[in-house]
Amino acid sequence: MTSQADYYSQQYNARASIPDHPYIFTRWLKDSMQVRRSQAALFDLAYGEAAAERLDFFPASRGDAPLLVFIHGGWWRSLDKSDFSFVAPAYTRAGFNVALTNYTLAPHATIAEIVMQQVHALAWLYRNAERYDFDPNRIVVAGHSAGAHLAAMMMAAHWPVFGADLPEDLVKGGVLLSGLYDLEPVRHAEFVNVDLKLTEADIAPLSPALMPQVHPAPFITAYGALESDEFRRQTELIAGAWSGSHRGDIPLPGLNHLTICDAFADPEHALCQAAIDLIKEIR
C-alpha cells in the first residue's frame, strides 16, 4: 500500500515525471537571455528592502496600457524571474506592460512571508503606475505552479488592509497556470516540505481555494493534459471555489507541468490568446 507521503510526493514531484526537464530549463534560460538583450526593459527595480524584493519591467509601446504581473514558480524554493523573461514579448507585442517579480526563496522565507512580499510588489507597482506609465486600474496577475498559488493569493487579498490608498479591486483579473490552491497535500509531500516546513496551522491562511474572492476578478485556469491527478484536482478546486468569476479552463493536450509555460508565451497558442483576450476585456 502506498503511504500518503509517498502518494503526494509522487503526484507533486513534476520534475521527476518530466525526463527532459533540464533541457526545458536550459531552453528557457537561453530564450530569456535573448529577450533581455533585445527588448527594452528595466531590471531589478526594488519594491522592498530585502535582496530578493526586485522586479523586472517590460514596457508597452504606448502609455497608459494594462499591466500583466507574472509570478514564477519553483515550489517557492527555486528559479528566478530572469528565467521567465521569455514570457514577456507575446504580451508587450499585444500592447501590455509586463512585470516579473522575485521573492526570497524557501527555506530562507516561509510561504507566508513570500505571500507578503508579493503583496508589497503589487502595492509598489500600483503606487508607481504614473512613473512607469501604465494604467493602475488594469492590473492582471498571472502565475505558474507555486507562482499561481501566489497569484491566487493576490486575488484573495483585502487590499485596503495593506494601505488605505489601495483599492479593494486592485487585481482586475488572473491567469492561473497549474497551481497549488489547497496546501494540505503539500505538507505531506516530503520532498518539498523539508524546505517549506508547512504545519497544519498554516493551511487555512495560505490556501486560496479555502478563501472567498473579496473582489470577483475574472480569471482563467489551465493545466497540462500530461500532468498528475493532483494538479488537475487543484485546478478544479479553485475553479469551483471561485466559480462565479471563472471564465474557463483552457485545454492543453500534449503539454506537461513545464511546457504549459511555453504555451503561455506563444502568441499562436490558445492559452496565450485567452490570456490576451482576458486582459483586453478589462476596462
KEGUSE-582689 format. One record per residue (C-alpha): residue number from 1; chain; z, x, y. Coordinates in steps of 0.5 Angstrom, whole numbers. Layout:
{num = NUM; chaine = A; c3 = Z; c1 = X; c2 = Y}
...
end
This chain:
{num = 1; chaine = A; c3 = 0; c1 = 0; c2 = 0}
{num = 2; chaine = A; c3 = -2; c1 = 3; c2 = 7}
{num = 3; chaine = A; c3 = 4; c1 = 3; c2 = 12}
{num = 4; chaine = A; c3 = 4; c1 = 0; c2 = 19}
{num = 5; chaine = A; c3 = 4; c1 = 7; c2 = 22}
{num = 6; chaine = A; c3 = -2; c1 = 9; c2 = 17}
{num = 7; chaine = A; c3 = -6; c1 = 3; c2 = 19}
{num = 8; chaine = A; c3 = -5; c1 = 3; c2 = 26}
{num = 9; chaine = A; c3 = -7; c1 = 11; c2 = 26}
{num = 10; chaine = A; c3 = -13; c1 = 10; c2 = 22}
{num = 11; chaine = A; c3 = -15; c1 = 4; c2 = 27}
{num = 12; chaine = A; c3 = -14; c1 = 7; c2 = 33}
{num = 13; chaine = A; c3 = -16; c1 = 14; c2 = 32}
{num = 14; chaine = A; c3 = -23; c1 = 13; c2 = 35}
{num = 15; chaine = A; c3 = -25; c1 = 21; c2 = 35}
{num = 16; chaine = A; c3 = -23; c1 = 21; c2 = 27}
{num = 17; chaine = A; c3 = -28; c1 = 16; c2 = 26}
{num = 18; chaine = A; c3 = -34; c1 = 19; c2 = 30}
{num = 19; chaine = A; c3 = -36; c1 = 26; c2 = 27}
{num = 20; chaine = A; c3 = -41; c1 = 28; c2 = 33}
{num = 21; chaine = A; c3 = -35; c1 = 26; c2 = 38}
{num = 22; chaine = A; c3 = -35; c1 = 34; c2 = 40}
{num = 23; chaine = A; c3 = -43; c1 = 33; c2 = 41}
{num = 24; chaine = A; c3 = -42; c1 = 27; c2 = 45}
{num = 25; chaine = A; c3 = -36; c1 = 30; c2 = 50}
{num = 26; chaine = A; c3 = -41; c1 = 36; c2 = 51}
{num = 27; chaine = A; c3 = -47; c1 = 32; c2 = 53}
{num = 28; chaine = A; c3 = -42; c1 = 28; c2 = 58}
{num = 29; chaine = A; c3 = -40; c1 = 35; c2 = 61}
{num = 30; chaine = A; c3 = -47; c1 = 37; c2 = 62}
{num = 31; chaine = A; c3 = -49; c1 = 31; c2 = 65}
{num = 32; chaine = A; c3 = -43; c1 = 30; c2 = 69}
{num = 33; chaine = A; c3 = -44; c1 = 37; c2 = 72}
{num = 34; chaine = A; c3 = -52; c1 = 36; c2 = 73}
{num = 35; chaine = A; c3 = -49; c1 = 30; c2 = 77}
{num = 36; chaine = A; c3 = -44; c1 = 34; c2 = 81}
{num = 37; chaine = A; c3 = -50; c1 = 39; c2 = 83}
{num = 38; chaine = A; c3 = -55; c1 = 34; c2 = 85}
{num = 39; chaine = A; c3 = -51; c1 = 28; c2 = 88}
{num = 40; chaine = A; c3 = -48; c1 = 27; c2 = 95}
{num = 41; chaine = A; c3 = -40; c1 = 26; c2 = 93}
{num = 42; chaine = A; c3 = -33; c1 = 28; c2 = 96}
{num = 43; chaine = A; c3 = -29; c1 = 31; c2 = 91}
{num = 44; chaine = A; c3 = -21; c1 = 32; c2 = 89}
{num = 45; chaine = A; c3 = -19; c1 = 27; c2 = 95}
{num = 46; chaine = A; c3 = -12; c1 = 27; c2 = 95}
{num = 47; chaine = A; c3 = -9; c1 = 20; c2 = 94}
{num = 48; chaine = A; c3 = -2; c1 = 23; c2 = 93}
{num = 49; chaine = A; c3 = 2; c1 = 29; c2 = 92}
{num = 50; chaine = A; c3 = 2; c1 = 31; c2 = 85}
{num = 51; chaine = A; c3 = -3; c1 = 36; c2 = 83}
{num = 52; chaine = A; c3 = -7; c1 = 30; c2 = 79}
{num = 53; chaine = A; c3 = -7; c1 = 25; c2 = 84}
{num = 54; chaine = A; c3 = -14; c1 = 26; c2 = 86}
{num = 55; chaine = A; c3 = -20; c1 = 22; c2 = 86}
{num = 56; chaine = A; c3 = -28; c1 = 23; c2 = 87}
{num = 57; chaine = A; c3 = -32; c1 = 19; c2 = 91}
{num = 58; chaine = A; c3 = -39; c1 = 18; c2 = 91}
{num = 59; chaine = A; c3 = -42; c1 = 14; c2 = 97}
{num = 60; chaine = A; c3 = -47; c1 = 9; c2 = 97}
{num = 61; chaine = A; c3 = -53; c1 = 10; c2 = 101}
{num = 62; chaine = A; c3 = -51; c1 = 4; c2 = 106}
{num = 63; chaine = A; c3 = -45; c1 = 3; c2 = 110}
{num = 64; chaine = A; c3 = -40; c1 = -3; c2 = 108}
{num = 65; chaine = A; c3 = -42; c1 = -3; c2 = 101}
{num = 66; chaine = A; c3 = -38; c1 = -5; c2 = 95}
{num = 67; chaine = A; c3 = -33; c1 = 0; c2 = 91}
{num = 68; chaine = A; c3 = -33; c1 = 1; c2 = 84}
{num = 69; chaine = A; c3 = -27; c1 = 5; c2 = 82}
{num = 70; chaine = A; c3 = -28; c1 = 8; c2 = 75}
{num = 71; chaine = A; c3 = -21; c1 = 10; c2 = 71}
{num = 72; chaine = A; c3 = -23; c1 = 15; c2 = 65}
{num = 73; chaine = A; c3 = -20; c1 = 14; c2 = 58}
{num = 74; chaine = A; c3 = -17; c1 = 19; c2 = 53}
{num = 75; chaine = A; c3 = -11; c1 = 16; c2 = 51}
{num = 76; chaine = A; c3 = -7; c1 = 17; c2 = 57}
{num = 77; chaine = A; c3 = -7; c1 = 24; c2 = 55}
{num = 78; chaine = A; c3 = -13; c1 = 28; c2 = 55}
{num = 79; chaine = A; c3 = -20; c1 = 28; c2 = 59}
{num = 80; chaine = A; c3 = -21; c1 = 28; c2 = 67}
{num = 81; chaine = A; c3 = -25; c1 = 25; c2 = 72}
{num = 82; chaine = A; c3 = -30; c1 = 30; c2 = 72}
{num = 83; chaine = A; c3 = -32; c1 = 29; c2 = 65}
{num = 84; chaine = A; c3 = -35; c1 = 22; c2 = 67}
{num = 85; chaine = A; c3 = -39; c1 = 24; c2 = 74}
{num = 86; chaine = A; c3 = -45; c1 = 22; c2 = 69}
{num = 87; chaine = A; c3 = -43; c1 = 14; c2 = 70}
{num = 88; chaine = A; c3 = -44; c1 = 14; c2 = 78}
{num = 89; chaine = A; c3 = -51; c1 = 15; c2 = 79}
{num = 90; chaine = A; c3 = -53; c1 = 8; c2 = 76}
{num = 91; chaine = A; c3 = -48; c1 = 5; c2 = 81}
{num = 92; chaine = A; c3 = -50; c1 = 9; c2 = 87}
{num = 93; chaine = A; c3 = -57; c1 = 7; c2 = 86}
{num = 94; chaine = A; c3 = -55; c1 = 0; c2 = 85}
{num = 95; chaine = A; c3 = -52; c1 = 0; c2 = 92}
{num = 96; chaine = A; c3 = -45; c1 = 1; c2 = 91}
{num = 97; chaine = A; c3 = -40; c1 = 7; c2 = 92}
{num = 98; chaine = A; c3 = -36; c1 = 10; c2 = 86}
{num = 99; chaine = A; c3 = -29; c1 = 13; c2 = 86}
{num = 100; chaine = A; c3 = -27; c1 = 16; c2 = 80}
{num = 101; chaine = A; c3 = -19; c1 = 17; c2 = 79}
{num = 102; chaine = A; c3 = -15; c1 = 22; c2 = 76}
{num = 103; chaine = A; c3 = -8; c1 = 22; c2 = 74}
{num = 104; chaine = A; c3 = -2; c1 = 26; c2 = 71}
{num = 105; chaine = A; c3 = -3; c1 = 26; c2 = 63}
{num = 106; chaine = A; c3 = 2; c1 = 25; c2 = 58}
{num = 107; chaine = A; c3 = 7; c1 = 28; c2 = 56}
{num = 108; chaine = A; c3 = 8; c1 = 30; c2 = 63}
{num = 109; chaine = A; c3 = 8; c1 = 23; c2 = 65}
{num = 110; chaine = A; c3 = 10; c1 = 16; c2 = 62}
{num = 111; chaine = A; c3 = 5; c1 = 11; c2 = 62}
{num = 112; chaine = A; c3 = 9; c1 = 7; c2 = 67}
{num = 113; chaine = A; c3 = 8; c1 = 13; c2 = 72}
{num = 114; chaine = A; c3 = 1; c1 = 13; c2 = 70}
{num = 115; chaine = A; c3 = 0; c1 = 6; c2 = 72}
{num = 116; chaine = A; c3 = 4; c1 = 7; c2 = 79}
{num = 117; chaine = A; c3 = -1; c1 = 13; c2 = 80}
{num = 118; chaine = A; c3 = -7; c1 = 8; c2 = 79}
{num = 119; chaine = A; c3 = -3; c1 = 3; c2 = 84}
{num = 120; chaine = A; c3 = -3; c1 = 9; c2 = 89}
{num = 121; chaine = A; c3 = -10; c1 = 11; c2 = 88}
{num = 122; chaine = A; c3 = -13; c1 = 4; c2 = 89}
{num = 123; chaine = A; c3 = -8; c1 = 2; c2 = 95}
{num = 124; chaine = A; c3 = -10; c1 = 9; c2 = 98}
{num = 125; chaine = A; c3 = -17; c1 = 7; c2 = 97}
{num = 126; chaine = A; c3 = -16; c1 = 0; c2 = 101}
{num = 127; chaine = A; c3 = -13; c1 = 3; c2 = 107}
{num = 128; chaine = A; c3 = -18; c1 = 8; c2 = 107}
{num = 129; chaine = A; c3 = -24; c1 = 4; c2 = 107}
{num = 130; chaine = A; c3 = -26; c1 = 5; c2 = 114}
{num = 131; chaine = A; c3 = -26; c1 = 12; c2 = 114}
{num = 132; chaine = A; c3 = -31; c1 = 12; c2 = 107}
{num = 133; chaine = A; c3 = -35; c1 = 7; c2 = 110}
{num = 134; chaine = A; c3 = -34; c1 = 1; c2 = 104}
{num = 135; chaine = A; c3 = -32; c1 = -6; c2 = 104}
{num = 136; chaine = A; c3 = -25; c1 = -6; c2 = 102}
{num = 137; chaine = A; c3 = -26; c1 = -14; c2 = 101}
{num = 138; chaine = A; c3 = -31; c1 = -12; c2 = 95}
{num = 139; chaine = A; c3 = -27; c1 = -7; c2 = 90}
{num = 140; chaine = A; c3 = -28; c1 = -8; c2 = 83}
{num = 141; chaine = A; c3 = -24; c1 = -4; c2 = 77}
{num = 142; chaine = A; c3 = -27; c1 = -1; c2 = 71}
{num = 143; chaine = A; c3 = -24; c1 = 3; c2 = 65}
{num = 144; chaine = A; c3 = -26; c1 = 5; c2 = 58}
{num = 145; chaine = A; c3 = -20; c1 = 6; c2 = 53}
{num = 146; chaine = A; c3 = -14; c1 = 8; c2 = 56}
{num = 147; chaine = A; c3 = -17; c1 = 7; c2 = 63}
{num = 148; chaine = A; c3 = -19; c1 = 0; c2 = 61}
{num = 149; chaine = A; c3 = -12; c1 = -1; c2 = 60}
{num = 150; chaine = A; c3 = -10; c1 = 2; c2 = 67}
{num = 151; chaine = A; c3 = -16; c1 = -3; c2 = 70}
{num = 152; chaine = A; c3 = -13; c1 = -9; c2 = 67}
{num = 153; chaine = A; c3 = -6; c1 = -7; c2 = 70}
{num = 154; chaine = A; c3 = -9; c1 = -6; c2 = 77}
{num = 155; chaine = A; c3 = -12; c1 = -13; c2 = 75}
{num = 156; chaine = A; c3 = -5; c1 = -16; c2 = 74}
{num = 157; chaine = A; c3 = -1; c1 = -12; c2 = 80}
{num = 158; chaine = A; c3 = 2; c1 = -16; c2 = 85}
{num = 159; chaine = A; c3 = -1; c1 = -12; c2 = 91}
{num = 160; chaine = A; c3 = 4; c1 = -14; c2 = 96}
{num = 161; chaine = A; c3 = 10; c1 = -12; c2 = 93}
{num = 162; chaine = A; c3 = 7; c1 = -5; c2 = 94}
{num = 163; chaine = A; c3 = 5; c1 = -6; c2 = 101}
{num = 164; chaine = A; c3 = 6; c1 = -11; c2 = 106}
{num = 165; chaine = A; c3 = -2; c1 = -10; c2 = 108}
{num = 166; chaine = A; c3 = -4; c1 = -10; c2 = 101}
{num = 167; chaine = A; c3 = -8; c1 = -17; c2 = 99}
{num = 168; chaine = A; c3 = -6; c1 = -21; c2 = 93}
{num = 169; chaine = A; c3 = -13; c1 = -20; c2 = 91}
{num = 170; chaine = A; c3 = -14; c1 = -13; c2 = 93}
{num = 171; chaine = A; c3 = -18; c1 = -12; c2 = 86}
{num = 172; chaine = A; c3 = -24; c1 = -17; c2 = 86}
{num = 173; chaine = A; c3 = -27; c1 = -16; c2 = 79}
{num = 174; chaine = A; c3 = -26; c1 = -12; c2 = 73}
{num = 175; chaine = A; c3 = -30; c1 = -9; c2 = 67}
{num = 176; chaine = A; c3 = -26; c1 = -7; c2 = 61}
{num = 177; chaine = A; c3 = -29; c1 = -3; c2 = 56}
{num = 178; chaine = A; c3 = -26; c1 = -2; c2 = 49}
{num = 179; chaine = A; c3 = -19; c1 = -2; c2 = 52}
{num = 180; chaine = A; c3 = -11; c1 = -3; c2 = 50}
{num = 181; chaine = A; c3 = -8; c1 = -9; c2 = 52}
{num = 182; chaine = A; c3 = -2; c1 = -10; c2 = 48}
{num = 183; chaine = A; c3 = 1; c1 = -4; c2 = 47}
{num = 184; chaine = A; c3 = 6; c1 = -6; c2 = 41}
{num = 185; chaine = A; c3 = 1; c1 = -3; c2 = 36}
{num = 186; chaine = A; c3 = 0; c1 = 3; c2 = 40}
{num = 187; chaine = A; c3 = 7; c1 = 5; c2 = 39}
{num = 188; chaine = A; c3 = 6; c1 = 5; c2 = 31}
{num = 189; chaine = A; c3 = 0; c1 = 10; c2 = 32}
{num = 190; chaine = A; c3 = 4; c1 = 16; c2 = 31}
{num = 191; chaine = A; c3 = -2; c1 = 21; c2 = 32}
{num = 192; chaine = A; c3 = -2; c1 = 19; c2 = 40}
{num = 193; chaine = A; c3 = 6; c1 = 16; c2 = 41}
{num = 194; chaine = A; c3 = 8; c1 = 23; c2 = 39}
{num = 195; chaine = A; c3 = 6; c1 = 24; c2 = 47}
{num = 196; chaine = A; c3 = 7; c1 = 17; c2 = 49}
{num = 197; chaine = A; c3 = 14; c1 = 16; c2 = 47}
{num = 198; chaine = A; c3 = 13; c1 = 9; c2 = 47}
{num = 199; chaine = A; c3 = 19; c1 = 4; c2 = 46}
{num = 200; chaine = A; c3 = 20; c1 = -3; c2 = 44}
{num = 201; chaine = A; c3 = 23; c1 = -4; c2 = 51}
{num = 202; chaine = A; c3 = 16; c1 = -1; c2 = 54}
{num = 203; chaine = A; c3 = 11; c1 = -6; c2 = 51}
{num = 204; chaine = A; c3 = 12; c1 = -12; c2 = 55}
{num = 205; chaine = A; c3 = 12; c1 = -9; c2 = 62}
{num = 206; chaine = A; c3 = 6; c1 = -5; c2 = 60}
{num = 207; chaine = A; c3 = 2; c1 = -10; c2 = 56}
{num = 208; chaine = A; c3 = -3; c1 = -14; c2 = 61}
{num = 209; chaine = A; c3 = -5; c1 = -19; c2 = 55}
{num = 210; chaine = A; c3 = 2; c1 = -21; c2 = 56}
{num = 211; chaine = A; c3 = 2; c1 = -22; c2 = 63}
{num = 212; chaine = A; c3 = -2; c1 = -27; c2 = 68}
{num = 213; chaine = A; c3 = -7; c1 = -25; c2 = 72}
{num = 214; chaine = A; c3 = -4; c1 = -26; c2 = 79}
{num = 215; chaine = A; c3 = -11; c1 = -27; c2 = 82}
{num = 216; chaine = A; c3 = -16; c1 = -30; c2 = 78}
{num = 217; chaine = A; c3 = -21; c1 = -24; c2 = 79}
{num = 218; chaine = A; c3 = -28; c1 = -25; c2 = 74}
{num = 219; chaine = A; c3 = -29; c1 = -20; c2 = 69}
{num = 220; chaine = A; c3 = -33; c1 = -18; c2 = 63}
{num = 221; chaine = A; c3 = -31; c1 = -14; c2 = 57}
{num = 222; chaine = A; c3 = -35; c1 = -10; c2 = 52}
{num = 223; chaine = A; c3 = -33; c1 = -6; c2 = 45}
{num = 224; chaine = A; c3 = -38; c1 = -3; c2 = 41}
{num = 225; chaine = A; c3 = -40; c1 = -6; c2 = 34}
{num = 226; chaine = A; c3 = -38; c1 = 0; c2 = 30}
{num = 227; chaine = A; c3 = -31; c1 = 0; c2 = 33}
{num = 228; chaine = A; c3 = -25; c1 = -2; c2 = 29}
{num = 229; chaine = A; c3 = -22; c1 = -9; c2 = 28}
{num = 230; chaine = A; c3 = -16; c1 = -7; c2 = 32}
{num = 231; chaine = A; c3 = -21; c1 = -5; c2 = 38}
{num = 232; chaine = A; c3 = -24; c1 = -12; c2 = 37}
{num = 233; chaine = A; c3 = -18; c1 = -15; c2 = 37}
{num = 234; chaine = A; c3 = -15; c1 = -12; c2 = 43}
{num = 235; chaine = A; c3 = -21; c1 = -14; c2 = 47}
{num = 236; chaine = A; c3 = -21; c1 = -21; c2 = 44}
{num = 237; chaine = A; c3 = -14; c1 = -22; c2 = 46}
{num = 238; chaine = A; c3 = -15; c1 = -20; c2 = 54}
{num = 239; chaine = A; c3 = -21; c1 = -25; c2 = 54}
{num = 240; chaine = A; c3 = -17; c1 = -30; c2 = 51}
{num = 241; chaine = A; c3 = -10; c1 = -29; c2 = 55}
{num = 242; chaine = A; c3 = -15; c1 = -29; c2 = 62}
{num = 243; chaine = A; c3 = -20; c1 = -34; c2 = 59}
{num = 244; chaine = A; c3 = -21; c1 = -37; c2 = 66}
{num = 245; chaine = A; c3 = -23; c1 = -31; c2 = 69}
{num = 246; chaine = A; c3 = -27; c1 = -28; c2 = 63}
{num = 247; chaine = A; c3 = -35; c1 = -28; c2 = 65}
{num = 248; chaine = A; c3 = -37; c1 = -26; c2 = 58}
{num = 249; chaine = A; c3 = -37; c1 = -20; c2 = 53}
{num = 250; chaine = A; c3 = -43; c1 = -16; c2 = 52}
{num = 251; chaine = A; c3 = -45; c1 = -15; c2 = 45}
{num = 252; chaine = A; c3 = -46; c1 = -7; c2 = 44}
{num = 253; chaine = A; c3 = -50; c1 = -7; c2 = 37}
{num = 254; chaine = A; c3 = -50; c1 = 0; c2 = 34}
{num = 255; chaine = A; c3 = -45; c1 = 3; c2 = 39}
{num = 256; chaine = A; c3 = -38; c1 = 6; c2 = 38}
{num = 257; chaine = A; c3 = -32; c1 = 8; c2 = 42}
{num = 258; chaine = A; c3 = -35; c1 = 13; c2 = 46}
{num = 259; chaine = A; c3 = -43; c1 = 11; c2 = 46}
{num = 260; chaine = A; c3 = -40; c1 = 5; c2 = 50}
{num = 261; chaine = A; c3 = -40; c1 = 9; c2 = 56}
{num = 262; chaine = A; c3 = -47; c1 = 12; c2 = 55}
{num = 263; chaine = A; c3 = -49; c1 = 4; c2 = 56}
{num = 264; chaine = A; c3 = -44; c1 = 3; c2 = 62}
{num = 265; chaine = A; c3 = -48; c1 = 9; c2 = 65}
{num = 266; chaine = A; c3 = -55; c1 = 7; c2 = 63}
{num = 267; chaine = A; c3 = -59; c1 = 2; c2 = 68}
{num = 268; chaine = A; c3 = -63; c1 = 0; c2 = 63}
{num = 269; chaine = A; c3 = -58; c1 = -3; c2 = 58}
{num = 270; chaine = A; c3 = -55; c1 = -10; c2 = 58}
{num = 271; chaine = A; c3 = -48; c1 = -7; c2 = 59}
{num = 272; chaine = A; c3 = -50; c1 = -4; c2 = 66}
{num = 273; chaine = A; c3 = -54; c1 = -9; c2 = 68}
{num = 274; chaine = A; c3 = -48; c1 = -14; c2 = 67}
{num = 275; chaine = A; c3 = -43; c1 = -10; c2 = 71}
{num = 276; chaine = A; c3 = -48; c1 = -9; c2 = 77}
{num = 277; chaine = A; c3 = -49; c1 = -17; c2 = 77}
{num = 278; chaine = A; c3 = -41; c1 = -18; c2 = 77}
{num = 279; chaine = A; c3 = -41; c1 = -13; c2 = 83}
{num = 280; chaine = A; c3 = -47; c1 = -16; c2 = 87}
{num = 281; chaine = A; c3 = -43; c1 = -23; c2 = 86}
{num = 282; chaine = A; c3 = -37; c1 = -21; c2 = 90}
{num = 283; chaine = A; c3 = -38; c1 = -24; c2 = 97}
end
